[in-house]
Amino acid sequence: FPSDSDNKITGDGSSAHGTGVAGILVGNNYVVPKTTSHPAQQYQGIIQDSLLYNIRTNKADSQNTIKLALQWVLDNHAKYHITAINLTDFIGTGASTPVYDAQVRALWNAGIFVATPVANEWMNETAFHAPIGYQGKSQYVFGTGGALLDNTLWEKAQRGPGLDIVSQSLKVTLPYYEVDNNKEVIYDSAGEGNSWGC
């Protein structure tokens, strides 16, 4: 999956976030060759032979563009057989409910599974043990948090009402394709965060 190059222009380090998630979900089989310190390793996406639609939103207008993206899924889920959504809202909202709450409810009623990563800031000194916000606390969305390889909860994953599912969120291998350099890049065990578990 292409590693977005706009981070080089905007300085936005999260711009390749969606492509990393896509690689985990539907990445083709690939082999990391043997090195002096590691044996050869083979990887593949966890839902092979599935279609994935990458619907990007605009950070400058996150709530309204997420609403438009979710409405597109509502309008097209039967046509494209969309059954699940991995939703990340980096910006969030201070409102009691997000602008796109009606779309999330309609997706639930249509039988579409929606998951969202909870925040990675349980140990943040400025927001120590902050409660899970939207969309994780929505009754129509499954909030996902991080687990470690020893099956314990990741210390940075938020907890409480809204945490429904946990999965590995530390030392996740991320496959990318660098468009500018025309080469595959494997970030071995580099992923850290609840997004990768989601």
N, C-alpha and C positions, 0 to 999 in steps of 0.2 A: 504494500500500500504506500502511495506516495507520502513522503514527509513534507508537509506544507512548507513552502519557502517564504510565506509572508512574514514569518517570525524574523527573518533577516531584515525585512523592511521596517516592521513595526516594533521590533524588540519584544514581541509577545511570545514568551516562552511556552505558553500553553496552546499555541496554534496547531501543533501536531498532535494534540490530545485525541481527537476523533480518529485519526488514521492509526494510532497505536491501538485503540479499542477495536477498530475494524480488523486489524491484523490478528488480534487475539481471537476474535470471533470466527472469521472465515478465511484466515490466511492459508495459502497453499502449503503442501508439504515442503519443508526445506531442511537442509542438513548444515549444521555448524561443523566445519572440518575439525579434525583432531589437532590439538596444539601440544606444546610441551607440558602445559599445565592442566589441560582438560581433554577428556576423551571426546570422540565425535558424538554429536547429539542431533537427534531428529525431532522436529516439531511440526505441528499443524494446528490450524484453527479448531476450536472446539465444536463448531457446528458446520462441518464440511457439507458441501453440496447445497448450501443455503444461499438465498439471495439477500444482499444487504443494500439498503438505500441510505446514503449519507446525506442527511439534510442539515446543512449548516445554518447557524443563526448569527446575528450581528450583536457583538458585545455592546455596541453603542445604543442598541434598542432591544435588549435581550428578551424582555417579557413579551413584547408584541411580535417579535420574529419567532419566538418559540410557539406562540399561539398560532401563527400562520403555518409553521411546520407541522404542528399536531393536527391542525385542520386539514392539511394536505393528506396526512395519514388517514384521518376519518373519511375523507372523500374518496380515497383510493385503496383502502385496505382490502376490500373484496376483489377488486380488479387485479391487484398485485399479490394477493394472499399474504398480507402482512399480519403477523400474529404476535409480535413482541416489539417493544421499544426500549432502547437504552437511552435514557434522558439525563443529560447533565446541564444544570442551570448554574453556571459559575457565579453569576451576578446576584441572583436571588431578588427578593423584594421585602420591603418593610411592611407591606400591606397585610391585612389579616388573611387574605387569600390571593394567590397569584392571578394575573390577568387571564391565564390559560386554564383556570380551574374547570370551566365548563367543558373544555375539550378533553381534559383528563377524565372527567366523569363519563363523558360520552364514549371514550375509548374503553373504559371499564365495562360499560353496559354493552358494548359491541364484542366483549370477550377478548380484548387485546391486553396482553400482559405488559405492564409498564414498570420498569425498575429504574431507580436513581441512586447514585452513590451518596451516602451521608458525608458530612464534612470530615476533613482530616485534622481537626483542631481540638480534640478532646483535651489535650495537654497544653493548649495555647494559654499562656499566662494572662493575656489580656481578655480572653473569653473562656476562662477555665470552666470546664464541664457545662458548656452552653447546651441547651436542649436542641434536639433535632428540629430543623425548620422545614418549610416546604421545599421541595415536594415530598421529602421523606416522611413527613407526618401526615400526609394525605391518606385517607382511607382507600383511595383508588390507586395508590402507587406503593410498590414494594421498595423500602429503603434497604440498601445493601451496605455492609461494613466490611472491615478487613479482618482476616484471620492470618495467623503465621503458620509456618510449616509444621510446627508442633501442635497445631489445632487450638492454640490459645488466641484470644482476641488481641488484635493489634492495638497497642497503647494509644495511638493517635485517633482511632476510629470513634466517632461519637456513639453514645449509648443512650438507651431509654426508649420511650414510646416512639415508634417509627422505625426502629431497627428490626427488620424482618428476616434478613438473610445475610450470612457471612461467607466469604470466599477468600482465597489467597490474594493478598494485597501488598506483599513485600517480596522482593527478589523475583519479579515477574519478567520473563524474557519478552522483549518487544521487537517485532520485525518491521522494518521500514524499507522503502525504496527511495533513495535520494535522487530526485529528478535532475537537479543541477549537475550532479556528478555521474549520473547514469550507472548507479551501483546499488546493490542490496547492502543493507547495514543491519546487523543483528545486535541489539543491546542486551547482552546476556545478563540476566538477573538484575536489570537496572530499574525496572518499574517499581515505584513505591507510591501507594495511594489507593483509596477505595474505588476509584474509577476502574482500575485494572481488575479488581475482584467483581465489580458489577458486570 
